[in-house]
Amino acid sequence: NAGVMQNPRHLVRRRGQEARLRCSPMKGHSHVYWYRQLPEEGLKFMVYLQKENIIDESGMPKERFSAEFPKEGPSILRIQQVVRGDSAAYFCASSPGTGEVEQYFGPGTRLTVT
Amino acid sequence: AQSVTQPDIHITVSEGASLELRCNYSYGATPYLFWYVQSPGQGLQLLLKYFSGDTLVQGIKGFEAEFKRSQSSFNLRKPSVHWSDAAEYFCALGFGNEKLTFGTGTRLTIIP
């Protein structure tokens, strides 16, 4: 059973460009979470999604950031008009949503804004 | 508001020595508690978890943690560390399917 997949692993964007980060949850998992890790800091929650629904977006910046988890395909975290402060590691986690409540993390996408 | 505190930013331990990493939490009820380990440039791997029941939980790689309700703590321990244990360790809390709240992490260095 493959783990949580994230791509790309590294992404470089110039200021003002768009960044699209993809996350494929583990097979059978219907809950996806996105977290951001700034340098030398812990992980901060951004958004929690189930298929076609945003359950909790309390950690998402109000502007430029959006997330989706469509019926088919991976979850996407989209950052428009990136700024230097968006440089961070973005981690996706998934869980089955029933029974087990553990979140399994992907390897992360390291975004660098130049 | 819920929070997790890891008071030690950096700990250095000799190989073969015992280890204890501290974690304190603030939550309105008894949360689910987790310890994750992160090697440089890698994602997070779950070491162990506490949901309910026995307050001493065993995890992978020889780690264990003890939940103490009276102290709001969930400290991670290992009787004898190996050089491969050098990494960043994160304590986290959650409840049900809700988001996880992480501490700021403790960086563990192992010296020969």
HADDOCK unambig.tbl for C-alpha pairs under 7 A between the chains (distance, minus, plus):
assign (segid A and resid 41 and name CA) (segid B and resid 104 and name CA) 5.58 0.50 0.50
assign (segid A and resid 42 and name CA) (segid B and resid 102 and name CA) 6.25 0.50 0.50
assign (segid A and resid 42 and name CA) (segid B and resid 103 and name CA) 6.07 0.50 0.50
assign (segid A and resid 42 and name CA) (segid B and resid 104 and name CA) 4.28 0.50 0.50
assign (segid A and resid 42 and name CA) (segid B and resid 105 and name CA) 5.95 0.50 0.50
assign (segid A and resid 43 and name CA) (segid B and resid 102 and name CA) 5.99 0.50 0.50
assign (segid A and resid 45 and name CA) (segid B and resid 99 and name CA) 6.54 0.50 0.50
assign (segid A and resid 45 and name CA) (segid B and resid 100 and name CA) 6.90 0.50 0.50
assign (segid A and resid 97 and name CA) (segid B and resid 97 and name CA) 6.35 0.50 0.50
assign (segid A and resid 101 and name CA) (segid B and resid 96 and name CA) 6.02 0.50 0.50
assign (segid A and resid 101 and name CA) (segid B and resid 97 and name CA) 5.85 0.50 0.50
assign (segid A and resid 105 and name CA) (segid B and resid 43 and name CA) 6.35 0.50 0.50
assign (segid A and resid 105 and name CA) (segid B and resid 44 and name CA) 5.80 0.50 0.50
assign (segid A and resid 106 and name CA) (segid B and resid 43 and name CA) 5.83 0.50 0.50
assign (segid A and resid 107 and name CA) (segid B and resid 42 and name CA) 5.57 0.50 0.50
assign (segid A and resid 107 and name CA) (segid B and resid 43 and name CA) 4.09 0.50 0.50
assign (segid A and resid 108 and name CA) (segid B and resid 43 and name CA) 5.91 0.50 0.50
